[in-house]
């Protein structure tokens, strides 16, 4: 499924069980934060950049200003991963 979204600020930490997720930056920039065990690292994303978040990988996008992104993932994948929150779509 292809989804278009606008993001701003920090989203929730999440992961997707058994589902890879592709992010493509259409307009703007953001940082994808990752964490595993006791480690955390960031990947800076600019317009035209693409990143695949492997299944089961904990991640959180953070955009200082509005950023337009395209997502490709399995149909029915919740944007908040395994959690249901006020942001779940």
N, C-alpha and C positions, 0 to 999 in steps of 0.2 A: 504494500500500500504506500502511495506517495502522499505526504502531508506537507502543507505549508504552514509556517507558524511565525509569529513575531514574539521575540523574547526580550525581556529587560529585567535586570537584577539577577539574583541568585535563585535557581530552582531548587527543588528538594533533591537530596541524595537518593539514588535509586539504582536498581538493576533489573534486567529483564531475563527471567528464567528461560533459557534455551532459544533466545531471540537476539540475533545481531541487529544493530541499529546504525544506519548510515546518516550522517549529518553533512549537508552541503550549505555553505554560507552564500546566500543570494545577495545580501546587502548588509554592510556593517562588519562588526567583529565581535567575538566572544572568546572566553576561555573555557575549555572543557577540563574540569577537575576530575581526577581519578583517585581512588584510594583502594588499598589492599593491605590487609594485616595492619602493620604499623607504619606504612608508607603512604604518602600523598604526593601527587605531582600534577602539573598543569600542562596543557597543550594550547598554545595561542592559535586562534583561527581567524583568518582574514577573508575578505570577499574572494570567492572562487576556490577556497580550500574545501577539501572533503576529508572526512574521517569516519572510519568504521569502529564502533564500540562493540567489541566481542560480547557474545551472550554471557550473562552472569557477572559482568564487570561493573562494579559500583562506580557511578559517574554523576556529575552535576554540572550543567552548563551555567555560566555566569556572564552576563552582558552588562557592561557599565552603561551603555546607551542602547536604544532599541536596535535589534538585529533581526533580519529576516533570514529564516533557515528553511531548507527543504529536508524532510526526513523520509527515509525509505525503511520500512520494517514490515513484519508480518501483519496482515489485517487483524484488527481487534486488539493489538498491543496497547496496553494502557500507558499513557504518557507519564504516569507516576510510578511505573513499574509494579512491584509487588505490593505497594501501599495504596490504599484508597484515602485520598485527602480532598480538601476543598478544591484543589487544582486538577483533580482527575477529570479527564474528558473521554 
